């Protein structure tokens, strides 16, 4: 028996280091295989990002400092495109039209989305149908076909013109009037309130009902409950919608291009920033100038985003702030 014990003690030390060295090596090989599989699955996205996003962005940044017309080789001109841009009255007009569209369209869209979300948050018959019906315009609103329909609705002697004439407002078709055509685009974006509505609805579902019950006991009315409970509780959702819809409004192109019949008019009334960028780049073949415009738009959106993130400290309330 003593010999058996001695054999076990003598045989164990040589085997232990081998087992300790084999296990980490196998783990490393398994980890490398898993990493390789992950990179293989990510390779389509990485290739698409490099070829379709990062590559074109780097090229456009270079073209922004060149004189490039798509046919000849780019010629380095430094900041001439940017200085020319600020002296261009049509560029100034495009900035004015885009700012007006963003300032008017975005708040109206969010107000309507929040109002409908408050109605749909209450239990009622046919609730699923109403949610789907209100969300449907967000799915089809960006299509070219809807742009043609919208142009027909707001043309002379169309349904909008006849309706307002019935009530005594003889303004004619909005599409042909420089004073009204931009508001037809605002009406189109407001009509597509379904996406922010769904986000608001999800936020409203997270508000504890106990808060409303306590407020009712204290005698708070509907407006007081909305102002002191609903808005603070959904402020992160509100911030997200404001940020998303503001960025989206700066990028308007398809509806303005279709409704204006590819003219961005009349009288440059729908000359939004991206529409003028398209004209300079693809109609006038001034791709260097258009690239400079694109980077100015990126800087403007980044600045607005930074301001919104800075302002959220004053009006957005997170759960961590209450702890």
C-alpha positions in Angstrom: 0.0 0.0 0.0 2.9 2.3 0.8 4.4 1.7 -2.6 1.1 2.5 -4.3 0.9 5.8 -2.5 4.5 6.6 -3.4 3.7 5.9 -7.1 0.8 8.3 -7.2 2.8 11.0 -5.6 5.7 10.5 -8.0 3.5 10.5 -11.1 1.3 13.6 -10.4 3.9 16.4 -10.6 5.0 15.8 -14.2 1.3 15.6 -15.4 0.1 18.8 -13.7 2.2 21.3 -15.7 1.2 19.7 -19.0 -2.5 20.0 -18.1 -2.0 23.7 -17.1 -0.2 24.5 -20.3 -2.6 22.7 -22.6 -5.8 24.4 -21.2 -4.7 28.1 -21.9 -3.5 27.2 -25.4 -6.8 25.6 -26.3 -8.6 28.6 -24.9 -6.5 31.0 -27.0 -7.1 29.0 -30.1 -10.9 28.9 -29.4 -10.9 32.6 -28.8 -9.0 33.3 -32.1 -11.6 31.2 -34.0 -14.5 33.1 -32.4 -12.9 36.4 -33.2 -12.3 35.3 -36.8 -15.9 34.2 -37.1 -17.1 37.5 -35.7 -14.9 39.5 -38.2 -16.2 37.3 -41.1 -19.8 38.1 -40.1 -18.9 41.8 -39.8 -17.0 41.9 -43.1 -20.0 42.9 -45.3 -20.7 45.9 -43.0 -17.0 46.9 -42.8 -16.6 46.7 -46.5 -19.8 48.7 -47.1 -18.7 51.3 -44.5 -15.2 51.7 -46.1 -16.4 51.7 -49.7 -19.8 53.5 -49.4 -19.3 55.8 -46.4 -15.8 56.5 -45.2 -14.3 56.5 -48.7 -16.8 59.0 -50.2 -16.6 61.2 -47.1 -12.8 61.4 -47.4 -13.1 62.1 -51.2 -15.7 64.8 -50.7 -13.5 66.5 -48.0 -10.7 66.6 -50.5 -13.0 67.9 -53.3 -14.3 70.7 -51.0 -10.9 72.4 -51.4 -10.6 71.8 -55.1 -12.1 73.1 -58.4 -13.7 69.9 -59.7 -16.4 69.5 -62.4 -16.6 65.7 -62.7 -14.8 65.8 -66.1 -11.4 67.3 -65.4 -8.9 66.5 -62.7 -9.4 68.3 -59.4 -7.4 71.5 -58.9 -6.5 72.6 -55.4 -7.9 76.0 -54.6 -7.9 76.0 -50.8 -10.8 77.8 -49.2 -12.1 79.5 -52.3 -15.2 77.4 -52.4 -16.1 78.4 -48.9 -15.5 82.1 -49.5 -17.5 81.9 -52.7 -20.3 80.2 -50.9 -20.8 83.0 -48.3 -21.0 85.5 -51.1 -23.5 83.5 -53.1 -27.1 85.0 -52.7 -28.7 81.7 -53.7 -26.7 79.9 -51.0 -28.0 82.4 -48.5 -31.5 81.9 -49.8 -31.2 78.1 -49.3 -30.0 78.6 -45.7 -33.0 80.9 -45.1 -35.5 78.5 -46.6 -34.1 75.5 -44.8 -34.0 77.3 -41.4 -37.6 78.4 -41.9 -38.7 74.9 -42.8 -36.9 73.4 -39.7 -38.2 76.0 -37.3 -41.8 75.7 -38.4 -42.1 72.1 -39.4 -40.3 70.3 -36.6 -42.2 71.8 -33.6 -45.6 71.3 -35.4 -44.8 67.7 -36.2 -43.7 66.9 -32.7 -46.8 68.7 -31.2 -49.1 66.7 -33.3 -47.3 63.5 -32.6 -47.4 64.1 -28.8 -51.1 65.1 -29.0 -52.1 61.9 -30.8 -49.9 59.8 -28.6 -51.7 61.2 -25.5 -55.0 60.2 -27.1 -53.9 56.7 -28.1 -52.3 56.1 -24.6 -55.8 55.8 -23.2 -57.7 52.5 -23.5 -60.3 52.6 -26.2 -61.9 50.3 -28.8 -60.0 49.9 -32.0 -56.8 51.2 -30.5 -54.6 48.9 -32.6 -56.3 50.1 -35.8 -55.8 53.8 -35.0 -52.1 53.3 -34.1 -51.5 51.5 -37.5 -53.5 54.2 -39.4 -51.6 57.1 -37.9 -48.3 55.4 -38.4 -48.9 54.5 -42.1 -48.0 57.9 -43.5 -44.5 57.6 -42.0 -43.9 54.5 -44.1 -45.0 56.0 -47.5 -44.5 59.7 -46.9 -40.9 59.8 -48.3 -41.8 58.1 -51.6 -41.8 60.0 -54.9 -45.4 58.9 -55.6 -46.6 60.7 -52.5 -44.7 63.8 -53.6 -46.6 63.8 -56.9 -49.9 63.3 -55.1 -49.1 66.1 -52.7 -48.3 68.4 -55.7 -51.7 67.5 -57.3 -53.5 68.2 -54.0 -52.0 71.7 -53.6 -52.2 72.8 -57.3 -54.6 75.4 -58.7 -58.3 74.4 -58.6 -57.4 71.2 -56.7 -59.0 69.9 -53.5 -57.1 72.2 -51.2 -57.8 75.2 -53.4 -61.5 74.4 -53.6 -61.8 73.7 -49.9 -60.2 77.0 -48.8 -62.2 78.9 -51.5 -65.4 77.3 -50.0 -64.5 78.9 -46.6 -63.7 82.3 -48.2 -59.9 82.0 -48.6 -59.0 82.7 -52.2 -55.3 82.1 -52.3 -55.1 79.8 -55.2 -52.9 76.7 -55.4 -50.1 76.6 -52.9 -47.6 75.0 -55.3 -47.6 78.0 -57.7 -47.5 80.6 -55.0 -44.0 81.5 -53.6 -45.6 82.7 -50.4 -47.4 79.4 -49.7 -45.5 76.6 -51.4 -43.1 76.1 -48.5 -46.1 75.5 -46.2 -47.2 72.7 -48.4 -43.8 71.0 -47.6 -44.4 71.7 -43.9 -47.9 70.1 -44.2 -46.3 67.0 -45.8 -43.7 66.6 -43.0 -46.3 67.2 -40.3 -48.5 64.5 -42.0 -45.7 62.0 -41.4 -45.9 62.2 -37.6 -46.3 58.5 -37.1 -42.7 57.6 -36.2 -42.3 60.2 -33.3 -45.8 59.4 -32.2 -44.9 55.7 -31.6 -41.8 56.8 -29.6 -43.9 59.2 -27.5 -46.5 56.4 -27.0 -43.7 54.1 -25.7 -42.6 56.8 -23.3 -46.1 57.5 -22.0 -46.5 53.8 -21.2 -43.5 54.0 -18.9 -45.0 56.8 -16.7 -46.1 55.2 -13.4 -49.9 55.5 -12.8 -49.3 56.0 -9.1 -48.0 59.5 -9.9 -51.3 60.5 -11.6 -53.4 58.9 -8.8 -51.4 60.9 -6.2 -51.8 64.1 -8.2 -55.6 63.6 -8.5 -55.8 63.1 -4.7 -53.9 66.4 -4.3 -56.5 68.1 -6.6 -54.3 68.6 -9.6 -56.2 69.1 -12.9 -55.4 67.6 -16.3 -53.1 70.4 -17.4 -51.2 70.4 -14.1 -50.7 66.7 -14.3 -49.5 66.9 -17.8 -47.1 69.8 -17.0 -45.7 68.5 -13.7 -45.8 64.7 -14.3 -46.1 63.7 -18.0 -43.6 66.2 -19.5 -40.8 65.6 -17.0 -41.2 61.9 -17.1 -41.1 61.7 -20.9 -38.4 64.4 -21.3 -35.7 61.9 -22.4 -38.1 60.7 -25.1 -39.0 64.2 -26.1 -35.3 65.1 -26.3 -34.7 62.1 -28.6 -37.5 63.0 -30.9 -36.4 66.7 -31.0 -32.9 65.6 -31.9 -33.9 63.1 -34.5 -36.6 65.2 -36.2 -34.3 68.3 -36.3 -31.5 66.4 -38.1 -34.1 64.8 -40.4 -35.5 68.2 -41.3 -32.1 69.6 -42.3 -31.9 66.7 -44.8 -35.1 67.4 -46.7 -34.7 66.9 -50.4 -37.1 64.5 -52.1 -40.4 66.2 -51.2 -39.1 69.7 -52.2 -37.6 68.4 -55.4 -40.8 66.6 -56.5 -43.4 69.1 -55.3 -41.5 71.9 -57.1 -41.3 69.8 -60.3 -37.5 69.6 -60.0 -37.1 73.4 -60.0 -36.9 74.2 -56.3 -39.2 77.1 -57.0 -41.2 79.1 -57.8 -38.9 82.0 -57.3 -36.6 79.7 -55.2 -39.3 79.4 -52.6 -38.5 75.7 -52.0 -34.7 76.1 -52.5 -33.8 74.0 -49.5 -30.1 73.5 -48.8 -29.9 70.0 -50.3 -31.8 71.0 -53.4 -29.3 73.8 -54.1 -26.4 71.4 -53.4 -27.9 69.0 -56.0 -28.2 71.8 -58.6 -24.6 72.9 -58.1 -23.1 69.4 -58.1 -25.1 67.6 -60.8 -26.7 70.2 -62.9 -23.8 72.8 -63.0 -21.1 70.1 -62.5 -19.5 72.2 -59.7 -18.7 69.2 -57.5 -16.0 71.0 -55.5 -18.5 73.7 -54.5 -21.2 71.1 -53.8 -18.7 69.1 -51.6 -18.0 72.3 -49.6 -21.7 72.8 -49.2 -22.1 69.3 -47.9 -19.4 69.8 -45.2 -21.0 73.1 -44.2 -24.3 71.2 -43.7 -22.5 68.6 -41.6 -20.9 71.3 -39.4 -24.3 73.1 -39.0 -26.0 69.8 -38.0 -23.2 69.0 -35.6 -23.5 72.5 -34.1 -27.2 72.2 -33.6 -26.8 68.8 -32.1 -24.2 70.1 -29.7 -26.5 72.9 -28.6 -29.3 70.4 -28.0 -27.1 68.2 -25.9 -25.9 71.2 -23.9 -29.5 72.4 -23.3 -30.7 69.0 -22.2 -29.1 69.6 -18.8 -31.8 72.2 -18.1 -35.0 70.4 -19.1 -34.3 66.7 -19.5 -34.8 64.6 -16.4 -33.4 61.1 -16.1 -34.0 58.5 -13.4 -30.4 58.8 -12.2 -31.0 62.5 -11.4 -33.7 61.6 -8.9 -31.4 59.3 -6.9 
